[in-house]
Amino acid sequence: MGEMGKIVETPDELAEPVIVPPEAYVSEDYVRAERDKLWRKVWLQAGRVEDIPNPGDHVTYDILDDSVIMLRGSDGTIRAFHNVCPHRGRKLIDTPKGMRNARGTKNNIICGYHAWTFDLDGKNTFIEHQDDWQGCLTEDRTSLGKVNVDTWGGWLWINLDPDCMPLREYLEPAASMLDPFQLENMRTRWRKWVIFECNWKVAMEAFCETYHVPGTHPEFMEFGQFRGWGRNQGLHSNIGYDAPKGQEEDAAKLRLGAGEDPRVTTAEMQTFTWENANTNTTRTLVDVALRLKDELPEGTPAVEVSKYWLTTARAEDEARGVTWPVVDPQHTAKSGTSWQVFPNQQIGHAVNNMLCYQARPYGNNPDMCIFEAAVYELYPEGQAPETEWEYTEPEDWPPVLQQDFNNMAAVQQGMKNVGFKGAQPNPYMERAVASLHYNLSRFMGRGEPHKIK
């Protein structure tokens, strides 16, 4: 993609130390340019398929000056349209005050200004005094403008560029690496959003590397030392952990705890994660972990603890109607723990749950963004909870995420300091940061990371 209309392959030199100029985080001019050069050119994750299961169901998505309606037509087809009336430019479906987006069911769309009406195919079905236009109102002039829409992973994706590449091509290699995890079968446990005081890139970068864990989340280090990695994957990137010493590479996917008794540390880590983050695990995994000390003899090796824990949890979920996908261990190792889908989505994947982040600009203010997080897991058919996007002030998020928020606000302040010359991401553990800015520079025409000399 970018200059040549194709996905940019990140160069090998990103493995070397680089400096990321601060302009992309703090410049008002850069933010204004992002609208046309970035946000109107990329595929954006804009909703979940299960949010519009029936004909007439719709959701909206806003990105800066643009708003899109995604709906399911009477024929079951998902379509997307610009959320604007072609008559005088009124926004057709308003976002309720305090809500992330509009969501509901309509048999048609009626403009609140002059009552122009549109069916679920986007065609105009009513114009008051249409003859006054003397035959000039053709179907092309009166229908809603179409937006490219597709689905993958259970999400609705939109692209405002009429000439964009297909979604599947855009998402590779992330799509092929994540397909075995069957993300489309998961449903939300909770989803929160907040308007936050930092640039959207600062927000995304707070979660796309593991280098920050010892300094930001030191409590996790009680369960063992874990060295993370980052890899550039063309337009995207992924992160993960090196395998613990003495364990197979795929064991890096799960952090059991490295204490003297892995039965105990696994239970402690799972409990801590559930209570302080409410992410990256499930109630079944926690409950089975709490029984490990009773069900396994003292001295059981960590690899056997892991095998028993996961096998038992899988079986107990199966008994209640939840089937985990089977993923090849080597594929699991290569997939890492999360993927950064360019430009603004992170998917933290597993076979039975996932944690996803997204951030986007809030107006043209480089110091503000809309930050979102959602946790998904597998549920028995028909038993997934009904959830909506809940606006949540920073102090009311899970404690672990509050730690990240503290960094995000302080980083945004520091980026504007005259003494700050640019970010210097760890070439091994924070390569996703350099990858993001390298690919951004291909769209924006500026801001490319440069080698430290």
PyMOL commands that set and color helices and strands:
alter all, ss='L'
color gray80, all
select helices_A, chain A and resi 2-4+12-15+23-26+28-39+49-51+130-133+139-142+167-171+174-181+183-185+200-205+213-216+218-223+249-253+262-276+283-290+292-295+302-319+329-335+394-396+399-415+431-444
alter helices_A, ss='H'
color red, helices_A
select strands_A, chain A and resi 18-19+44-48+57-63+66-72+78-82+103-105+109-110+117-118+124-126+148-152+155-159+187-196+228-233+236-241+338-341+345-349+353-361+369-377+390-391+450-451
alter strands_A, ss='S'
color yellow, strands_A
deselect
rebuild
show_as cartoon
